[in-house]
Amino acid sequence: MKRRLVIIGGGPAGLSAALEANRLGIDDILVVEREADLGGILNQCIHSGFGIHEFGEELTGPEYAARFIEEIKQAPIEIWTSASVVALRPNKQLTVLRHAELIELEAEAVILAMGCRERTAGAISLLGERPSGMYLAGAAQKMINLEGLKLGKTALIYGSGDIGLIMARRLSLEGVEVKGVVEINPVSSGLQRNIAQCLNDFDIPLFLNTRIKQVLGREHLEGVIIEDLVTAEERLIECDMLLLSVGLIPENDLVQSFLPIDGSGKIVVDEDRESLQTGFFACGNVLHVHDIVDDVSEEARLAARGAKHYLVGLTKTERYKVIQGQEVLSLIPQRYVGHSLFEVYLRSKKSLRKATIQLFQGDTLILEKKVPILIPSQLYRLKIPEGIKLEGDITVEIKP
Ligand SMILES: Cc1cc2nc3c(=O)[nH]c(=O)nc-3n(C[C@H](O)[C@H](O)[C@H](O)COP(=O)(O)OP(=O)(O)OC[C@H]3O[C@@H](n4cnc5c(N)ncnc54)[C@H](O)[C@@H]3O)c2cc1C
């Protein structure tokens, strides 16, 4: 079966890419979604805080998704739900598992929008058994918000990223005593607004520079021992639930064998979000983990525009490198063609106050931007202004 454009994933990235592709006149668009419903991770995010940029109002996750789903249902876009892409090959042939049947597809262009998954306990070193009562934070969110389950009475959360913070509040609202959020780093990796609204408003302590040393209990969790990394002081916290919120990994397994991936595990793309294998595009959390969904929707439109250019046969000239310089943890895109203005999305290695972001072409400084604060957990968008002519490899650096 031949298809012009196949979009893998029906979360906010896939939905926005599909709508933009349709708006640009691409016909024969197919969205393949593994779950029974469209919407991706948004379906379990019943808190508000979505859509401030996209719609100018604060929506819950399902409300944000619904705006796109309603529109997509009116558009000539084919949707397959409960359908998983199980194989994808460099020639854009896909195998889809749908209703216990394997379907072979051949796409002209593919947009990857598979989101990300949570890092598991295996990715961090924790002494002790693996008793029941330990959950990944996102999985617990799904069980509580979508399945109405009660998971325990007293909880500790490991990792102060946004998911950990949001779950601290969610558990408190469910009547669970949240004994604290433990963070190994000296600063939280969550948004400031989430620290205020999810921890401070509920008097939940944040233990910075602290690690979980040991998990106690054989059959069921009985408590954990935490260790202050500055004073080496240890403390027992009794709890029957431990939520792990220790990072997200782009779900790019389908393409890892043939698409170039950078040192931080991200698919290498240009400003159109096209990978180094032409006709493959990536957007949303499968490319890099986004803090806010509005950025995901916006990035997906870039990928759809790129797919349109590819499908009408526009060829690209040489792609130059965007090099990750001093103090830069990661950046997107890692290549650029230079036919349009673009933004570099970057994260700093450290938390910095009054930093300067510099852009060099060779040894020549071509752009400098002062920023009051940079935090590794928060994406910074550096817009390359009109009038700056880029040619050749460029390097982005952060000066503390
Ligand atoms: C707990 C939590 C709280 C958040 N809170 C906020 C907030 O308050 N405000 C905000 O703006 N943002 C928030 N975000 C961020 C935002 O929700 C995400 O950035 C966004 O949902 C990512 O969209 P996506 O489409 O890239 O990925 P996803 O939403 O994960 O969608 C990916 C989709 O791809 C499907 N898929 C994967 N593999 C396959 C395959 N092989 N075949 C078919 N389908 C496949 C999945 O089933 C899924 O539906 C939060 C995120 C989380 C996890």
The ligand as a Gaussian input file, in Angstrom:
#p B3LYP/6-31G(d) Opt

LIG

0 1
 C        3.557000      14.439000      33.240000
 C        3.711000      15.510000      32.202000
 C        3.257000      16.777000      32.490000
 C        3.342000      17.779000      31.526000
 N        2.865000      19.014000      31.822000
 C        2.879000      19.988000      30.882000
 C        2.276000      21.268000      31.121000
 O        1.755000      21.550000      32.217000
 N        2.279000      22.199000      30.130000
 C        2.830000      21.915000      28.915000
 O        2.800000      22.764000      28.010000
 N        3.427000      20.714000      28.666000
 C        3.456000      19.742000      29.608000
 N        4.007000      18.528000      29.339000
 C        4.743000      18.329000      28.073000
 C        3.885000      17.873000      26.880000
 O        2.816000      17.127000      27.316000
 C        4.745000      17.054000      25.951000
 O        5.858000      17.820000      25.608000
 C        3.993000      16.646000      24.686000
 O        2.877000      15.878000      25.029000
 C        4.875000      15.827000      23.738000
 O        4.149000      15.551000      22.565000
 P        4.587000      14.421000      21.524000
 O        3.511000      14.349000      20.510000
 O        5.965000      14.667000      21.085000
 O        4.643000      13.072000      22.375000
 P        3.479000      12.204000      23.039000
 O        2.439000      13.049000      23.655000
 O        4.191000      11.239000      23.927000
 O        2.846000      11.409000      21.802000
 C        3.543000      10.397000      21.116000
 C        2.542000       9.412000      20.552000
 O        3.205000       8.496000      19.686000
 C        2.628000       7.198000      19.865000
 N        3.603000       6.197000      19.418000
 C        4.837000       5.958000      19.918000
 N        5.438000       4.974000      19.235000
 C        4.555000       4.575000      18.277000
 C        4.617000       3.573000      17.262000
 N        5.687000       2.792000      17.073000
 N        3.531000       3.417000      16.455000
 C        2.419000       4.198000      16.607000
 N        2.331000       5.179000      17.573000
 C        3.390000       5.350000      18.382000
 C        2.339000       7.152000      21.363000
 O        1.368000       6.179000      21.661000
 C        1.867000       8.572000      21.641000
 O        0.474000       8.716000      21.531000
 C        3.929000      17.490000      30.271000
 C        4.408000      16.200000      29.991000
 C        4.292000      15.218000      30.941000
 C        4.802000      13.828000      30.585000

